[in-house]
Amino acid sequence: MTPELEVGDLIISRAVDYDSASAAELKIGDVITYTAAYGEMKGYSITHRIVEGVHFDEEYGIYAVTTKGDKPGAAEDLPVPVENIDSVMVAKSDLLSFVYKIFSGTTASLLLLILPLGGILIFLVIRLIITLKTSSKEETDSSERQKKIEEISRKAVEEYLKNASDDDDLSGDEKEK
């Protein structure tokens, strides 16, 4: 169906009933999706354009349409029985086609795997760096705190000893009296 439709394009279609009214609505130029009834593509869904409207095919003894792909040089398909027509294209969705093509390739699959794992790895590295900086800062704070405690303890002991010696001096003066 190139150039109008490429492999992987998403189309919006309307389902077709197999009654005579629906078959009569089919016209030349409609893009239909059908299940192939004959040939090497039998059983596969095919999307092609109608080049000959509904008619009775005497060779196969069925009401059918004739279809053909849009690709230059494409041959006409075998007659498509009306009951094998699944839907008629209403529109092509360029946005959904673009998204589908991005996510259906192997590169996209790898990106869908690699990006989250890379994000998790980056998060863990940042968290490790923050933890290391915080622990070294805590160690620095802890050693400074320990020095202050030792200094206060030393001053307290010195003051106690000084007060104790002053008390001893007072006690000695009182004994002399």
C-alpha positions, 0 to 999 in steps of 0.5 A: 500500500506504499506510499499511502500506507507503510508497514506498521501504520495504524489505521482506523477502520469500520467493521463490515457486516456481510449483508447485501446493504454493507456490500453495496456500500463498498466502492472503488477506491475504498481501502479494505482489510480482508482475510485471504481465501486463496493463494499463498496468503490464504488465512492472512489479513491483507489491506488493499484498495478496491479496484473493481466493486462488488460483482459476481465472479463466475469462476469462483461462483461468489460475490467478490471485489477485486483489490490491488496494492497501491505499490507501483507495479502491484498485480491485482489480487485474486477475487476477495469474497465479500464475506471475507472482508473484515473492515473498511479504512476510515482514517490513518492515525499518524501519531499512533503509527509513529508511536507504534513504529518507535516501540515495535523496533528492537532499538526501542525494546533495548531502550525500554530496558536500558533507560530504566536500568540506567536511571536506577544505576544513576540514582544508586551512585548519587545515593552512595556519594551522598552517604559517603559525604554524610558519613565522613562529615559525621565522623568529623563532627564526632571527632570534634565533639569527642575533643570538646568532651575531653577538653570540658572533662579536663577543665572540670577535673582541673577545676575540681582539683583546684577547688579540692586543694583550696578546700584543703588549704582552708582546712589547714588554716582552720586547724592552725587557729 
